[in-house]
Amino acid sequence: MPVSIFIQTLNEGDNLPGLLDSLEGFDDIVVLDSLSTDGTKQIARERGCRWYERAYDGRGPHQNWAMENIDFRHKWVFYLDADERMTPQLKDEILAIADDANEKRVAFYCGRRNYFMGKWIKRAMPPGYIMRFFQPPHIRFARMANPIPTVTGEVGYLKQQFIHYNFSKGLHEWLERHNRYSSYEAQETVRALKERPLKWGNLFSSDAMTRRFEMKNLSFRLPGRPIFKFLYLYLLKRGFLDGRAGLTYCMLQAIYEYHICIKVRELKRQEAGLPPS
């Protein structure tokens, strides 16, 4: 198949087999591991994956290392995490693009179906386009968490979506992971406030991702971000229609946003020479 698969792992012995099952037929599956201590490496090797490992230094730097140091066998690469799954419909779509000699676009955003508490959360956890299908020479990533891609060339949007089991390791692991993410986001927020002025025109761009990135930049400057996040997801996005799972997820997102806010205040106090709290 004319597409390589790129996977990032850290102690994904439970999740990785399910992902690999969904990738049947792909002949170049590359795993970049962050020094796992469980059976991830053995599973990957037994299933025929190519294996790389290095210490994790943030999502953007980690992905950039892969783009610069891994020799993918195919021109096109699709990236998945171990708690995600390829679908037959998405597979057909990306293979058709890779087989098209006249394709001018060099990268594609892709949506995802997020599952929580045994159901697809259609509204509270919207698909949200993220960069997943690309030609490595044309792309680099910025930010420690939720990286923003920089693409040299034309970009497109895939119609099909992959499946995401964001809570596959339980709420305890999700909370631990998002504690780390909130620290990264706090650092990025402080940096953005200093270095990234608002570009109001981008809020009305014809490109969905340009609008999304500028909305995030605007959100850094808004008061009451946790409350706004909850109301946005639960009311505006109609998360209430997702039942208890939707309410729970919206509350978790508000808590996550609050953690970012208080960590931003802590960083600002440290910069001013004050005790962190």
Backbone as JSON, one array per atom type, in Angstrom:
{
  "sequence": "MPVSIFIQTLNEGDNLPGLLDSLEGFDDIVVLDSLSTDGTKQIARERGCRWYERAYDGRGPHQNWAMENIDFRHKWVFYLDADERMTPQLKDEILAIADDANEKRVAFYCGRRNYFMGKWIKRAMPPGYIMRFFQPPHIRFARMANPIPTVTGEVGYLKQQFIHYNFSKGLHEWLERHNRYSSYEAQETVRALKERPLKWGNLFSSDAMTRRFEMKNLSFRLPGRPIFKFLYLYLLKRGFLDGRAGLTYCMLQAIYEYHICIKVRELKRQEAGLPPS",
  "N": [[0.84, -1.2, 0.0], [0.48, 2.29, -0.7], [0.97, 3.99, 1.52], [2.5, 4.93, 4.52], [2.32, 4.13, 8.01], [2.38, 5.93, 10.99], [3.05, 5.71, 14.39], [2.85, 6.79, 17.74], [3.99, 5.89, 20.96], [3.68, 5.13, 24.49], [3.98, 2.97, 26.91], [1.82, 1.3, 25.91], [0.79, -1.28, 25.82], [-1.72, -2.46, 26.17], [-3.44, -1.1, 24.43], [-2.26, -1.1, 21.87], [-2.46, -3.6, 20.32], [-5.18, -3.59, 19.37], [-5.2, -1.32, 17.7], [-3.3, -2.1, 15.75], [-4.64, -4.27, 14.67], [-6.58, -2.94, 13.22], [-5.14, -2.0, 11.13], [-4.6, -3.75, 9.12], [-3.02, -4.89, 6.21], [-1.46, -2.65, 5.61], [1.88, -2.04, 4.77], [4.04, -0.77, 5.9], [4.58, 0.05, 8.97], [5.37, 2.18, 11.46], [6.72, 2.62, 14.65], [7.2, 5.03, 17.08], [8.55, 5.17, 20.1], [8.34, 6.22, 23.55], [10.22, 5.29, 25.47], [9.0, 2.98, 26.75], [7.96, 0.82, 29.46], [6.51, -1.43, 29.61], [4.98, -4.13, 27.78], [5.04, -3.06, 25.23], [7.06, -2.83, 23.2], [7.66, -5.51, 22.54], [5.2, -6.39, 21.51], [4.93, -4.71, 19.26], [7.18, -5.46, 17.73], [6.65, -8.19, 17.29], [4.46, -7.97, 15.68], [5.45, -7.01, 13.34], [6.2, -4.33, 13.11], [8.25, -1.45, 12.47], [10.7, -0.18, 14.69], [11.4, 2.57, 16.75], [12.94, 4.52, 19.32], [13.0, 7.06, 21.82], [13.64, 9.57, 24.33], [10.82, 11.34, 25.49], [10.08, 14.66, 24.58], [8.08, 16.53, 24.45], [5.19, 17.04, 22.42], [5.29, 18.38, 19.86], [8.2, 18.69, 19.34], [8.86, 15.95, 19.44], [7.42, 14.83, 17.3], [8.56, 16.29, 15.22], [11.16, 15.31, 15.28], [10.7, 12.75, 14.33], [9.82, 13.31, 11.7], [12.16, 14.22, 10.62], [14.08, 12.23, 10.99], [13.2, 9.62, 10.57], [13.03, 7.25, 8.05], [10.56, 6.93, 6.15], [8.88, 4.48, 4.21], [7.13, 5.13, 2.24], [5.7, 7.83, 0.31], [3.53, 9.13, 1.42], [2.21, 9.6, 4.71], [0.3, 8.42, 7.42], [-0.74, 9.37, 10.59], [-1.32, 7.89, 13.77], [-2.46, 7.45, 17.15], [-2.08, 5.01, 19.82], [-4.52, 4.54, 21.03], [-6.37, 4.87, 19.09], [-8.21, 4.1, 16.04], [-8.05, 2.89, 12.72], [-10.42, 3.13, 10.04], [-12.29, 1.2, 7.59], [-13.41, 2.87, 5.62], [-11.98, 5.28, 5.83], [-9.45, 4.33, 5.26], [-9.76, 3.59, 2.53], [-10.13, 6.13, 1.44], [-7.69, 7.54, 1.94], [-5.88, 5.94, 0.57], [-6.73, 6.25, -2.03], [-6.08, 8.92, -2.47], [-3.28, 8.82, -2.19], [-2.67, 7.25, -4.37], [-3.18, 8.87, -6.49], [-1.7, 10.42, -9.03], [-1.9, 13.03, -9.81], [-2.45, 14.55, -7.63], [-2.18, 17.52, -5.86], [-2.16, 18.56, -3.32], [-0.42, 18.47, -0.16], [-0.83, 17.74, 2.43], [-3.29, 16.72, 4.84], [-6.07, 17.48, 6.88], [-7.88, 15.66, 9.41], [-10.89, 14.36, 10.8], [-12.3, 12.95, 13.89], [-14.0, 10.28, 15.59], [-15.02, 10.36, 18.78], [-15.08, 8.32, 21.66], [-16.7, 7.68, 24.77], [-17.52, 6.46, 27.96], [-18.75, 4.25, 26.83], [-20.08, 5.13, 24.53], [-20.48, 6.94, 21.43], [-19.54, 10.2, 21.48], [-21.1, 12.63, 20.17], [-21.51, 15.39, 20.21], [-20.63, 16.87, 22.56], [-17.98, 16.19, 22.46], [-16.73, 17.11, 19.86], [-15.77, 16.26, 16.4], [-13.51, 17.78, 15.38], [-11.06, 18.88, 13.36], [-7.8, 17.62, 12.84], [-4.29, 17.53, 12.09], [-3.27, 14.81, 10.25], [-2.56, 13.31, 7.97], [-0.04, 13.29, 5.68], [2.84, 14.47, 3.76], [6.01, 13.92, 4.84], [8.36, 15.67, 4.25], [7.17, 18.15, 3.9], [6.1, 19.19, 6.23], [6.09, 20.49, 9.57], [5.98, 20.7, 13.18], [4.7, 22.7, 15.87], [4.64, 23.67, 19.35], [4.3, 22.21, 22.63], [2.18, 20.63, 23.45], [-0.88, 19.49, 21.9], [-0.08, 20.06, 19.11], [0.64, 22.53, 16.58], [0.54, 22.49, 13.11], [2.92, 23.41, 10.59], [2.79, 23.89, 7.25], [4.29, 23.47, 4.12], [2.93, 24.05, 1.32], [-0.12, 23.05, -0.38], [-3.14, 22.43, 1.44], [-5.58, 19.98, 2.48], [-8.84, 18.54, 3.36], [-9.96, 15.61, 4.86], [-12.77, 13.47, 4.24], [-13.64, 11.25, 5.66], [-13.44, 9.77, 9.0], [-11.32, 8.83, 11.8], [-11.42, 6.5, 14.58], [-11.54, 7.19, 18.06], [-10.55, 6.25, 21.23], [-10.48, 7.82, 23.8], [-10.49, 7.54, 26.55], [-9.49, 5.06, 27.16], [-7.76, 3.95, 29.02], [-8.93, 4.56, 31.37], [-10.35, 6.94, 33.76], [-8.49, 7.78, 35.67], [-5.95, 7.66, 34.41], [-6.44, 9.47, 32.33], [-6.79, 11.88, 33.73], [-4.26, 12.16, 34.9], [-2.69, 12.41, 32.59], [-3.75, 14.76, 31.45], [-3.08, 16.53, 33.4], [-0.37, 16.83, 32.91], [-0.6, 17.86, 30.31], [-1.9, 20.29, 30.83], [0.1, 21.75, 32.05], [1.9, 22.07, 29.92], [0.21, 23.56, 28.23], [-0.17, 25.85, 29.75], [2.38, 26.98, 29.68], [2.54, 27.48, 26.93], [0.47, 29.31, 26.69], [1.39, 31.55, 28.16], [3.57, 32.18, 26.56], [2.28, 32.77, 24.13], [0.79, 35.05, 24.8], [2.8, 36.89, 24.99], [4.13, 36.8, 22.52], [2.42, 36.41, 20.35], [0.41, 38.31, 18.79], [-3.07, 39.21, 18.46], [-4.77, 38.47, 15.45], [-7.23, 39.76, 14.01], [-8.51, 39.48, 11.57], [-8.11, 36.83, 10.87], [-10.05, 35.46, 12.2], [-12.19, 35.44, 10.56], [-11.46, 34.01, 8.4], [-11.54, 32.04, 5.38], [-10.58, 29.54, 5.68], [-10.96, 26.78, 7.74], [-9.18, 25.83, 9.75], [-7.44, 27.98, 10.14], [-9.21, 29.83, 11.25], [-9.81, 28.4, 13.59], [-7.31, 28.25, 14.95], [-6.87, 30.95, 15.47], [-9.05, 31.53, 17.07], [-8.34, 30.04, 19.31], [-6.08, 31.49, 20.04], [-7.32, 33.87, 20.72], [-8.8, 32.96, 22.89], [-6.89, 32.69, 24.88], [-6.83, 35.15, 26.03], [-9.22, 35.66, 27.21], [-11.39, 36.26, 29.98], [-12.61, 34.07, 32.6], [-12.34, 31.52, 31.39], [-12.71, 28.67, 32.0], [-15.48, 28.5, 32.62], [-16.59, 29.5, 30.27], [-15.7, 27.52, 28.5], [-17.15, 25.27, 29.38], [-19.83, 26.12, 28.95], [-19.76, 26.55, 26.22], [-19.31, 23.95, 25.15], [-21.36, 22.43, 26.35], [-23.79, 23.79, 25.98], [-23.77, 25.48, 23.55], [-22.6, 23.69, 21.7], [-24.32, 21.67, 22.14], [-23.89, 19.6, 23.99], [-25.45, 18.55, 25.98], [-27.22, 16.83, 24.81], [-25.86, 14.49, 24.65], [-26.26, 13.13, 26.93], [-25.51, 11.69, 30.2], [-22.82, 11.05, 29.8], [-22.02, 13.15, 28.13], [-22.37, 15.4, 29.82], [-20.53, 14.77, 31.87], [-18.12, 14.77, 30.43], [-17.98, 17.45, 29.54], [-17.71, 18.77, 31.99], [-15.24, 17.75, 32.81], [-13.59, 18.91, 30.87], [-13.88, 21.61, 31.53], [-12.66, 21.62, 34.04], [-10.07, 20.92, 33.3], [-9.43, 23.2, 31.79], [-9.47, 25.09, 33.82], [-7.28, 24.27, 35.35], [-5.22, 24.95, 33.59], [-5.47, 27.76, 33.64], [-4.87, 28.47, 36.36], [-2.28, 27.59, 36.49], [-1.08, 29.26, 34.65], [-1.26, 31.69, 36.03], [0.44, 31.05, 38.13], [2.91, 30.77, 36.77], [3.26, 33.41, 35.93], [3.57, 34.7, 38.36], [5.97, 33.61, 39.21], [7.67, 34.63, 37.23], [7.61, 37.25, 37.98], [9.15, 37.2, 40.2], [7.96, 36.32, 42.52], [6.66, 34.11, 45.09], [5.45, 30.91, 43.92], [2.84, 30.32, 44.7]],
  "CA": [[0.0, 0.0, 0.0], [1.35, 3.47, -0.86], [0.89, 4.86, 2.7], [3.14, 4.47, 5.75], [1.61, 4.45, 9.25], [3.26, 6.41, 12.06], [2.4, 5.56, 15.69], [3.63, 7.17, 18.92], [3.56, 5.08, 22.1], [4.3, 5.1, 25.82], [3.27, 1.95, 27.71], [0.54, 1.07, 25.22], [0.63, -2.71, 25.6], [-3.14, -2.83, 26.12], [-4.11, -0.45, 23.3], [-1.6, -1.27, 20.58], [-2.99, -4.69, 19.47], [-6.4, -3.18, 18.69], [-4.84, -0.42, 16.61], [-2.65, -2.87, 14.69], [-5.68, -5.06, 14.0], [-7.3, -2.08, 12.28], [-4.2, -1.58, 10.09], [-4.28, -4.89, 8.27], [-2.74, -4.58, 4.81], [-0.41, -1.64, 5.49], [3.16, -2.76, 4.78], [5.09, 0.0, 6.59], [4.04, 0.59, 10.22], [6.52, 2.66, 12.22], [6.39, 3.0, 16.02], [8.16, 5.86, 17.81], [8.21, 4.95, 21.51], [8.95, 7.13, 24.53], [10.88, 4.48, 26.5], [8.0, 2.2, 27.48], [8.45, -0.18, 30.41], [5.62, -2.6, 29.57], [5.24, -5.02, 26.65], [4.78, -2.39, 23.95], [8.08, -3.14, 22.21], [7.51, -6.89, 22.11], [4.01, -6.46, 20.66], [5.23, -4.05, 17.99], [8.13, -6.28, 16.97], [5.98, -9.44, 16.89], [3.48, -7.65, 14.64], [6.15, -6.57, 12.15], [6.41, -2.88, 13.06], [9.6, -0.9, 12.64], [10.73, 0.35, 16.06], [12.32, 3.65, 17.14], [12.63, 4.99, 20.67], [13.75, 8.21, 22.34], [12.97, 10.23, 25.45], [9.8, 12.29, 25.07], [10.42, 16.05, 24.9], [6.97, 17.36, 24.0], [4.58, 16.47, 21.21], [5.84, 18.99, 18.66], [9.58, 18.25, 19.1], [8.88, 14.5, 19.21], [6.96, 14.59, 15.93], [9.56, 16.84, 14.3], [12.27, 14.35, 15.23], [10.28, 11.66, 13.43], [9.8, 13.8, 10.32], [13.53, 14.49, 10.17], [15.01, 11.13, 11.2], [12.67, 8.32, 10.16], [12.94, 7.07, 6.6], [9.32, 6.23, 5.81], [9.03, 3.81, 2.91], [6.19, 5.69, 1.27], [5.63, 9.28, 0.22], [2.46, 9.6, 2.29], [2.21, 9.05, 6.07], [-0.86, 8.69, 8.27], [-0.34, 9.26, 11.99], [-2.33, 7.45, 14.72], [-2.06, 7.05, 18.49], [-2.45, 3.63, 20.1], [-5.93, 4.46, 21.44], [-7.16, 5.22, 17.91], [-8.42, 3.0, 15.11], [-8.35, 3.15, 11.32], [-11.67, 2.54, 9.55], [-12.19, 0.83, 6.17], [-13.77, 4.01, 4.78], [-10.84, 6.21, 5.85], [-8.38, 3.65, 4.53], [-10.02, 3.72, 1.09], [-9.97, 7.53, 1.05], [-6.28, 7.96, 1.9], [-5.2, 5.19, -0.48], [-7.08, 6.87, -3.31], [-5.28, 10.15, -2.58], [-1.89, 8.45, -2.4], [-2.53, 6.66, -5.71], [-3.49, 9.88, -7.51], [-0.46, 11.08, -9.47], [-2.18, 14.45, -10.05], [-2.76, 15.21, -6.37], [-1.29, 18.64, -5.6], [-2.11, 18.85, -1.88], [0.67, 17.74, 0.49], [-1.22, 17.4, 3.79], [-4.75, 16.7, 5.02], [-6.65, 17.38, 8.21], [-8.83, 14.55, 9.53], [-11.71, 14.37, 12.0], [-12.31, 11.69, 14.64], [-15.16, 9.94, 16.4], [-14.55, 10.14, 20.15], [-15.94, 7.47, 22.47], [-16.58, 7.87, 26.22], [-18.57, 5.78, 28.7], [-19.4, 3.27, 25.98], [-20.87, 5.68, 23.44], [-19.9, 7.99, 20.6], [-19.93, 11.53, 21.97], [-21.21, 13.34, 18.9], [-21.64, 16.84, 20.34], [-19.74, 17.41, 23.59], [-16.61, 15.93, 22.01], [-16.87, 17.19, 18.4], [-14.67, 15.63, 15.66], [-12.35, 18.65, 15.4], [-10.03, 18.51, 12.4], [-6.41, 17.65, 13.26], [-3.4, 17.13, 11.0], [-2.9, 13.4, 10.41], [-2.15, 12.68, 6.72], [0.89, 14.29, 5.14], [4.14, 14.11, 3.23], [6.93, 14.42, 5.86], [9.22, 16.82, 3.94], [6.41, 19.39, 3.79], [5.41, 19.53, 7.46], [6.74, 20.52, 10.89], [5.0, 20.93, 14.23], [5.07, 23.6, 16.96], [3.96, 23.53, 20.63], [4.58, 21.01, 23.41], [0.95, 19.82, 23.46], [-1.8, 19.91, 20.84], [0.81, 20.79, 18.19], [0.13, 23.25, 15.41], [1.4, 22.17, 11.97], [3.3, 24.37, 9.56], [2.84, 23.1, 6.02], [4.73, 24.15, 2.91], [2.15, 23.48, 0.24], [-1.57, 23.12, -0.28], [-3.71, 21.55, 2.47], [-6.95, 19.54, 2.24], [-9.61, 17.99, 4.49], [-10.51, 14.3, 4.57], [-14.2, 13.33, 4.54], [-13.83, 10.18, 6.64], [-12.87, 10.0, 10.33], [-10.85, 7.66, 12.53], [-12.07, 6.29, 15.87], [-10.66, 7.56, 19.17], [-10.97, 5.82, 22.56], [-9.67, 8.74, 24.59], [-10.49, 7.13, 27.95], [-9.29, 3.62, 27.14], [-7.04, 3.55, 30.23], [-9.68, 4.98, 32.54], [-10.32, 8.35, 34.16], [-7.27, 8.07, 36.43], [-4.87, 7.97, 33.46], [-6.82, 10.68, 31.61], [-6.51, 13.02, 34.6], [-2.8, 12.29, 34.99], [-2.2, 12.9, 31.3], [-4.15, 16.14, 31.26], [-2.29, 17.36, 34.31], [0.83, 17.18, 32.15], [-0.97, 18.73, 29.19], [-2.23, 21.64, 31.31], [1.37, 22.44, 32.28], [2.36, 22.49, 28.61], [-0.68, 24.6, 27.72], [0.1, 27.07, 30.5], [3.6, 27.55, 29.11], [2.21, 28.0, 25.6], [-0.37, 30.48, 26.88], [2.26, 32.66, 28.54], [4.35, 32.53, 25.37], [1.4, 33.39, 23.14], [0.44, 36.39, 25.26], [3.96, 37.75, 24.75], [4.71, 36.75, 21.17], [1.47, 36.17, 19.28], [-0.71, 39.27, 18.84], [-4.29, 38.79, 17.79], [-5.01, 38.85, 14.07], [-8.69, 39.69, 13.98], [-8.97, 39.04, 10.26], [-8.07, 35.37, 10.79], [-11.29, 34.93, 12.75], [-13.16, 35.38, 9.47], [-10.8, 33.36, 7.26], [-12.3, 30.98, 4.71], [-9.99, 28.27, 6.08], [-11.46, 26.41, 9.06], [-8.11, 25.7, 10.74], [-6.97, 29.32, 10.45], [-10.18, 30.37, 12.22], [-9.69, 27.67, 14.85], [-6.08, 28.65, 15.63], [-7.02, 32.33, 15.97], [-9.98, 31.45, 18.19], [-7.55, 29.59, 20.46], [-5.26, 32.63, 20.43], [-8.22, 34.79, 21.41], [-9.22, 32.37, 24.17], [-5.85, 32.94, 25.87], [-7.01, 36.49, 26.58], [-10.57, 35.8, 27.74], [-11.61, 35.91, 31.4], [-13.61, 33.03, 32.81], [-12.2, 30.49, 30.38], [-13.34, 27.38, 32.34], [-16.94, 28.61, 32.5], [-16.88, 29.62, 28.84], [-15.49, 26.22, 27.86], [-18.28, 24.41, 29.71], [-21.03, 26.6, 28.28], [-19.57, 26.35, 24.78], [-19.49, 22.55, 24.81], [-22.6, 21.85, 26.85], [-24.97, 24.47, 25.43], [-23.64, 25.86, 22.16], [-22.37, 22.47, 20.92], [-25.41, 20.78, 22.51], [-23.4, 18.43, 24.69], [-26.51, 18.0, 26.83], [-27.88, 15.74, 24.08], [-25.06, 13.28, 24.82], [-26.62, 12.5, 28.2], [-24.58, 11.77, 31.31], [-21.46, 11.06, 29.27], [-21.75, 14.5, 27.65], [-22.21, 16.28, 30.98], [-19.27, 14.43, 32.52], [-16.99, 15.21, 29.61], [-17.94, 18.92, 29.57], [-17.17, 19.16, 33.29], [-13.82, 17.44, 32.8], [-12.93, 19.91, 30.05], [-13.85, 22.85, 32.3], [-11.63, 21.43, 35.06], [-8.79, 21.0, 32.58], [-9.2, 24.61, 31.45], [-9.16, 25.79, 35.08], [-5.9, 23.93, 35.69], [-4.36, 25.79, 32.74], [-5.55, 29.15, 34.11], [-4.16, 28.68, 37.62], [-0.86, 27.39, 36.22], [-0.63, 30.5, 34.01], [-1.05, 32.66, 37.11], [1.63, 30.63, 38.86], [4.07, 31.12, 35.96], [3.42, 34.86, 35.95], [4.11, 35.06, 39.68], [7.39, 33.22, 39.19], [8.39, 35.6, 36.4], [7.7, 38.5, 38.74], [9.98, 37.0, 41.37], [7.12, 36.03, 43.67], [6.43, 32.67, 45.32], [4.5, 30.41, 42.93], [1.47, 30.32, 45.2]],
  "C": [[0.87, 1.25, 0.0], [1.3, 4.46, 0.31], [1.62, 4.19, 3.85], [2.28, 4.91, 6.94], [2.62, 4.81, 10.32], [2.48, 6.38, 13.37], [3.35, 6.02, 16.78], [3.09, 6.41, 20.13], [4.33, 5.42, 23.37], [3.45, 4.16, 26.66], [1.86, 1.7, 27.16], [0.31, -0.41, 24.92], [-0.81, -3.16, 25.49], [-3.83, -2.29, 24.87], [-3.56, -0.85, 21.94], [-2.16, -2.42, 19.74], [-4.25, -4.3, 18.71], [-6.14, -2.24, 17.53], [-4.24, -1.22, 15.45], [-3.64, -3.76, 13.96], [-6.41, -4.24, 12.94], [-6.43, -1.66, 11.1], [-3.79, -2.72, 9.17], [-4.11, -4.45, 6.81], [-1.7, -3.5, 4.61], [0.95, -2.31, 5.68], [4.31, -1.98, 5.41], [4.46, 0.69, 7.8], [5.22, 0.91, 11.12], [6.06, 3.12, 13.6], [7.54, 3.83, 16.59], [7.75, 5.82, 19.27], [8.97, 5.89, 22.42], [9.47, 6.37, 25.74], [9.86, 3.76, 27.38], [8.66, 1.16, 28.38], [7.52, -1.4, 30.47], [5.95, -3.45, 28.33], [5.04, -4.39, 25.3], [5.78, -2.81, 22.86], [7.91, -4.56, 21.66], [6.31, -7.04, 21.17], [4.3, -5.88, 19.29], [6.14, -4.91, 17.13], [7.46, -7.55, 16.46], [5.0, -9.2, 15.74], [4.13, -7.04, 13.4], [6.37, -5.08, 12.02], [7.9, -2.54, 13.09], [9.62, -0.08, 13.92], [11.81, 1.43, 16.21], [11.96, 4.06, 18.56], [13.56, 6.15, 21.06], [12.96, 8.81, 23.49], [12.0, 11.29, 24.92], [10.17, 13.7, 25.5], [9.33, 17.01, 24.42], [6.47, 16.88, 22.65], [5.18, 17.05, 19.93], [7.26, 18.55, 18.37], [9.69, 16.76, 18.78], [8.48, 14.19, 17.77], [7.95, 15.14, 14.92], [10.76, 15.91, 14.17], [11.93, 13.22, 14.26], [10.31, 12.1, 11.98], [11.21, 13.94, 9.75], [14.45, 13.27, 10.2], [14.5, 9.75, 10.78], [12.51, 8.29, 8.64], [11.68, 6.25, 6.29], [9.44, 5.66, 4.4], [8.14, 4.41, 1.83], [6.14, 7.21, 1.36], [4.62, 9.85, 1.2], [2.5, 8.86, 3.63], [0.91, 9.42, 6.77], [-0.46, 8.41, 9.7], [-1.52, 8.88, 12.87], [-1.7, 7.2, 16.08], [-2.61, 5.66, 18.77], [-3.91, 3.48, 20.52], [-6.87, 4.86, 20.31], [-7.25, 4.03, 16.97], [-8.68, 3.53, 13.7], [-9.7, 2.52, 10.98], [-11.51, 2.16, 8.08], [-12.47, 2.01, 5.24], [-12.62, 5.02, 4.69], [-9.67, 5.61, 5.09], [-8.55, 3.8, 3.03], [-9.76, 5.15, 0.63], [-8.5, 7.91, 0.94], [-5.5, 7.2, 0.83], [-5.5, 5.77, -1.85], [-6.28, 8.15, -3.53], [-3.83, 9.81, -2.91], [-1.65, 7.88, -3.79], [-2.72, 7.67, -6.84], [-2.23, 10.67, -7.87], [-0.66, 12.58, -9.69], [-2.52, 15.21, -8.77], [-1.72, 16.28, -6.04], [-1.17, 18.97, -4.11], [-1.07, 17.96, -1.21], [0.33, 17.33, 1.91], [-2.74, 17.52, 3.93], [-5.09, 16.66, 6.51], [-7.69, 16.26, 8.22], [-9.61, 14.71, 10.84], [-11.67, 13.02, 12.7], [-13.63, 11.53, 15.38], [-14.68, 9.55, 17.79], [-15.57, 9.34, 20.95], [-15.64, 7.64, 23.96], [-17.78, 7.2, 26.88], [-19.42, 4.9, 27.78], [-20.2, 3.82, 24.82], [-20.09, 6.73, 22.67], [-20.45, 9.32, 21.07], [-19.94, 12.47, 20.76], [-21.08, 14.85, 19.06], [-20.67, 17.44, 21.35], [-18.28, 17.24, 23.22], [-16.6, 15.93, 20.49], [-15.63, 16.66, 17.68], [-13.4, 16.46, 15.62], [-11.23, 18.22, 14.47], [-8.63, 18.66, 12.99], [-5.55, 17.1, 12.13], [-2.92, 15.7, 11.2], [-2.34, 12.75, 9.14], [-1.28, 13.66, 5.95], [2.1, 13.64, 4.48], [5.2, 14.73, 4.15], [7.81, 15.61, 5.47], [8.49, 18.17, 3.97], [5.8, 19.85, 5.12], [6.34, 19.53, 8.67], [5.7, 20.95, 11.91], [5.56, 21.84, 15.32], [4.18, 23.32, 18.17], [4.26, 22.18, 21.27], [3.39, 20.07, 23.48], [0.01, 20.36, 22.4], [-1.06, 20.69, 19.76], [0.09, 21.41, 17.01], [1.06, 22.97, 14.24], [1.72, 23.41, 11.13], [3.55, 23.57, 8.29], [3.32, 23.97, 4.86], [4.03, 23.48, 1.72], [0.67, 23.56, 0.53], [-2.1, 22.06, 0.68], [-5.15, 21.19, 2.1], [-7.58, 18.97, 3.5], [-10.21, 16.65, 4.07], [-11.98, 14.25, 4.98], [-14.44, 12.31, 5.64], [-13.09, 10.49, 7.94], [-12.31, 8.7, 10.9], [-11.57, 7.6, 13.88], [-11.07, 6.52, 17.0], [-11.28, 7.11, 20.49], [-10.12, 6.57, 23.59], [-9.53, 8.32, 26.04], [-10.23, 5.63, 28.09], [-8.56, 3.1, 28.37], [-7.72, 4.03, 31.5], [-9.49, 6.45, 32.88], [-9.03, 8.71, 34.88], [-6.14, 8.46, 35.47], [-5.17, 9.25, 32.7], [-6.48, 11.92, 32.44], [-5.01, 13.24, 34.76], [-2.23, 12.9, 33.72], [-2.53, 14.37, 31.11], [-3.57, 17.08, 32.31], [-0.99, 17.78, 33.64], [0.49, 18.15, 31.03], [-1.26, 20.15, 29.67], [-0.97, 22.43, 31.62], [1.94, 22.93, 30.96], [1.53, 23.66, 28.08], [-0.46, 25.92, 28.45], [1.35, 27.77, 29.97], [3.33, 28.17, 27.76], [1.34, 29.25, 25.71], [0.46, 31.7, 27.22], [3.07, 33.12, 27.34], [3.49, 33.26, 24.34], [1.03, 34.81, 23.53], [1.57, 37.38, 24.99], [4.27, 37.9, 23.26], [3.69, 36.69, 20.04], [0.29, 37.14, 19.38], [-1.91, 38.75, 18.07], [-4.33, 39.31, 16.35], [-6.5, 38.69, 13.8], [-9.22, 39.17, 12.64], [-9.0, 37.52, 10.12], [-9.34, 34.73, 11.35], [-12.37, 34.76, 11.68], [-12.57, 34.74, 8.21], [-11.71, 32.29, 6.66], [-11.79, 29.6, 5.09], [-10.37, 27.95, 7.52], [-10.36, 26.35, 10.11], [-7.5, 27.05, 11.09], [-7.89, 29.98, 11.47], [-10.0, 29.71, 13.58], [-8.45, 28.12, 15.63], [-6.21, 30.06, 16.2], [-8.03, 32.38, 17.11], [-9.24, 30.99, 19.45], [-6.67, 30.73, 20.97], [-6.09, 33.66, 21.19], [-8.59, 34.26, 22.79], [-8.18, 32.59, 25.26], [-6.1, 34.24, 26.65], [-8.39, 36.69, 27.22], [-10.63, 35.48, 29.23], [-12.64, 34.78, 31.49], [-13.55, 31.89, 31.82], [-12.84, 29.14, 30.76], [-14.85, 27.41, 32.18], [-17.34, 28.7, 31.04], [-16.75, 28.28, 28.14], [-16.67, 25.29, 28.13], [-19.53, 24.82, 28.94], [-20.96, 26.37, 26.77], [-19.87, 24.91, 24.38], [-20.88, 22.04, 25.18], [-23.85, 22.46, 26.22], [-24.83, 24.74, 23.94], [-23.44, 24.64, 21.25], [-23.4, 21.38, 21.25], [-24.93, 19.48, 23.13], [-24.44, 17.79, 25.59], [-27.26, 16.86, 26.14], [-27.09, 14.43, 24.15], [-25.28, 12.63, 26.17], [-25.56, 12.66, 29.27], [-23.13, 11.82, 30.83], [-21.08, 12.45, 28.79], [-21.53, 15.48, 28.8], [-20.87, 16.03, 31.67], [-18.08, 14.96, 31.74], [-16.87, 16.74, 29.63], [-17.37, 19.42, 30.89], [-15.67, 18.88, 33.36], [-13.03, 18.47, 31.99], [-12.84, 21.25, 30.77], [-12.79, 22.78, 33.39], [-10.24, 21.55, 34.45], [-8.44, 22.45, 32.26], [-8.83, 25.41, 32.7], [-7.73, 25.52, 35.52], [-4.92, 24.78, 34.87], [-4.31, 27.22, 33.29], [-4.74, 29.37, 35.38], [-2.66, 28.44, 37.44], [-0.27, 28.59, 35.48], [-0.35, 31.55, 35.08], [0.21, 32.33, 37.9], [2.9, 31.01, 38.09], [4.33, 32.62, 35.97], [3.98, 35.34, 37.28], [5.6, 34.73, 39.75], [8.22, 34.2, 38.37], [8.56, 36.93, 37.11], [8.54, 38.37, 39.99], [9.22, 36.7, 42.64], [7.05, 34.52, 43.9], [5.37, 32.16, 44.36], [3.05, 30.41, 43.39], [1.4, 30.95, 46.58]]
}
